[in-house]
Amino acid sequence: MEMDRETNEAAVDEGAVNGVALGEEQGDVLSAEHLSFGYARTPVLRDVSVAVAAGEFVALVGPNGSGKSTLLRLLLGTMSPQRGTVTLFGSPPDRFRDRWRLGYVPQRPALGTEVPATVEEIVTSGRLRRGRWWRSLTAGDRTAVRHAIDSVGLGDQAARPLGELSGGQQQRAFIARAFASEPDLLVLDEPIAGVDAESQRRFRDSLVHLIHDHGSGVLLVSHELSAVAHDVDRVIVLKQRVLFDGPPADLAERGVSLGIHAEDLPLWLEGLR
């Protein structure tokens, strides 16, 4: 009976990925049209339209104060636009119920210093988000958890309480949790700021695995794209409005490199007018 239950659950999981997420490959898992937002008389976003399709890797970049954080809040439904519409998997954010399909890693997660859970327990909770909290972990779940922890370079810290780790290590634990949940859409806000080159490589490999093997859409907000320069499908440049939305090759024609000179993109963004 236990084997039958695991077999059925595996079939449900495969259907959730192949039947739903990959079935949406021709459509958008995230879409925003003509968004405008401001505080008092200060405009923050003007007529912004963005989209991420299943299996697509999109980078969102912009100088400081460009409206990236506000746009993320609108896309995730924590704020409402003053004009325009947002949909997650075809539904408005306030009506979106399958939260396990969405993974989000903020730039600075609110973490307590006395968190008793270990790194492994935090990452394992990502598997429980998939709507199956009532049953025991399968061998596949445990493999996914180990892979996610190793992908962020925390294999030797798996048994340590989260509160004992540095802020950067805690951030990496929450990135691993998002990877372990294998969401259909993963949104990351500056996830590798200040991270060493080897950790960036592992991060890149895990993102590519999530996109290619699970058909997930990824929206990455970052000033530093050199680690994923050859993997990004589209770059969206934001400064209150969308200044550019297209493949990195088209951006390179303007003399902006994502990978050869890591400083090119940040310097160019700060010089935008």
N, C-alpha and C positions, 0 to 999 in steps of 0.2 A: 504493500500500500504506500509506504514511504517513497519507494522508487517511482511509483505511478504519479504521486503528487509532484515530485521533483520534475519528472518528465513533462507533466502538464504545465508546470510553472515555466519551464524552459521554453515550451511551445508558445506560451503567452508572451514571454519576453521577446522571443524572436518575431512574433507577430507584431508586437508593439514597435519594434525597430523596423522590420522589413515591410510590414503592412501599413504602418501609419507614417513613420518618419520618412522612409524612403518613398512611400507613395505620394508624399508632398513635395517630392524633389522638383517638380515643375512649378511649384508655387512658393510663396514666401512663408517662412516660419515666424518672421518678424517684419512688420510693415508700419511705416508712419508716413502720413501724407499731409503736407502743408501745415506743419506745426509752427505755431507762434506762441511765445511766452515772454513775460517780463515781470519785473518787480516795480510796483508803483509806476513811474514814468520811464523806467529804464528798461529798454528792450534787451532780451537775452538771446532769443531765437527768432528768426524771421523766415517764415515760409520754408521750413526744413522738411524735406522728404528723404527717407532712407529705407532700405530693405535688406534683409538677409534671407537667402534661400537655404533649404536643406542641403547639406554637403558643401556649403560655400564658406570661405574664410574671408571675412571682411575686417579691415583695420580702420578705426576711427581716430583721426589725429587732428590736432589744432593747438594753437598757442594757448598759454595760460589766460583764463578769462574768456575763452571762445564759446563757452556754453556746453562743453562736453558733459560735465556732471549734471547739469539741468536736463540735457537731452536723455541721459541714461535714466534719470528719475521718471521722466515722462514715458520712456519706452517700457520700463518695468512696472509702471502703474502706481508708483508711490506719490506722484503728483499728476494733476490733470492739465492738459494743454488749454490755453485760452482760445485757441483756434486749431482746427485740424483733428485728425483721428489717428489712433494707434490700435493695431491688432497683434495679438500673440496667438499663433496657430489658428488664425481666422476669427478670434474672439476679442472683444475689448478686454483690457487687463483686469477690470473689476469683475468680469464674468468668466475669466479663465480659471478653471478648476484643477487641471492636471499639473499641479505645480512641480511634480517630479520631472516633468519634461523640460523644465527650465533650470539651468545652473547659473549661479551668479556669485562671483568673488569680488567684493568691494576692495577699494584701494587700501583701506585701513579697517579691517574687521574689528568690531567692538568686542574685545576679549577681556575676560577677567583674569587677574593674576592668580587666583586660587581655583582655577578650573581643575577638578579632580580627574577628569577623563584623560586617558592616554592618547597619544597620536593615533595608534591603531584603532581605538574606539571611536575617535572623531571621524576618521576616514571611513570606518565601517558604517557609520550612521548615514553615509551617502548611499549605501546600498539599500538601507531601510526606507529611504525617501521614495523608492520606486513603487510605493503602494503595497508593500508586502511585509509590513512590520510584524505581522502575526505569526510568521513561520521562521524556522531555523535557517541559518545561512547555508548555502550549498557550497560545494567545492569550487564552483565557478565564481561565487561571490568572494570567497577567500582569495582566489587567484587575482581577481580584479583589485581587491584591496591591497595585496602585496605589490602588484604592478604599479598602482597609483602612488604608494608610498615610495617605492624605489625611483619612480619617475621624477620626484622632486628632491631626491637625495637625502631622504630621512630614514633609510632602512635601518641604520644603527640607532635611531632614536624612537623606534616604533613603540617601545614599552614605557617611554618616559611620559609623565604627566605633561599636558600641554602648557600648564602654567609655569613650568620650569624652563621652557625654551625661550629663546630670544624672540623679539617681535618679528624678525624676518623668517625665522623657522616656523613660527605660528602661522604666518601668512602662507608659507609653503604647505603646511598641513591642511589648510582650508582649500588650497588649490587641488591637493590630492583628493580631498573629499569630493570636490566637484568632478574630477576625472572619474572617480569610482562610481559616481551615480550615473555615468554615461547618459547625460541629458541629450535631448534632441536639439536644444539651443543652449550654448554656453556663452555667457557674457562676462568678460574679465576687464577690470579697471586697473591699469598699471600693475599687472601681476608680477613683473620681473624687474621692477626698479631697484637698482643696486645689487642685483644678483650676479654671481660670478658666471664666467663663460660656460663652464661645464653644466651648471644648473640650467642655464638658458638652453643648452643643447638638449638636455633631457626634457625640458618643458616643451620645446619645439617638437620633439619626437612624439610626445603624448598627444599634443594637439593634432598632429597629422594622423595618428592612429585613430583618434576620436572621429575625425572628419571622414577618412577613407574607409574605415572598417564599420562605423556605426551610422554614417550618413548625417552626422550632426552639423548644424550650422554654428559658426563661431563669430562673435563680435568682440574684437580685441581693441581696447582703448590703451594707447601707449605712445610715448614720444620716441621710443627705441624699438625699431623693427628689424634691426640687422639680423637677429637670430631666425626670423621667419621671412626674410626678404624674398626667398625663392618659393614660398608656399602661399603667400597672400594672393587671393583672386582679385580683390578690389580694395582700393584705398579711398576713404571719404575724408576730405579736408573740410573742417568746420571752422568758421569764424562768424558767429551769429547766423550765417546762412551757409549753405553748401557751396564751397568754392571749386571743389573738384570731386568727381565720383567716377572712378575708372580703374583700369589695371595699372599696376606699378610701371609697366613699360611706357605708358602714356605720360606718367609723372616724370619718368627719367628723361623724356624728350625735353622737359623744361629744365633739365640740369639738376634734378633732385634725386639723389641716390638713397635707396633704403638699406643697402648692404655693403657697398664698397667702402664708403666713408661714413661711419656711423654718426658723425656729427652733422652731416649735410641736412638731414630732415629737421632736427631740432632748430638749427640756425635759420633755415628757410622759414619754418613755421613762425618763429618769433619776429621775422621781418615782414610778415604778411600785413597788408594794409587793406 
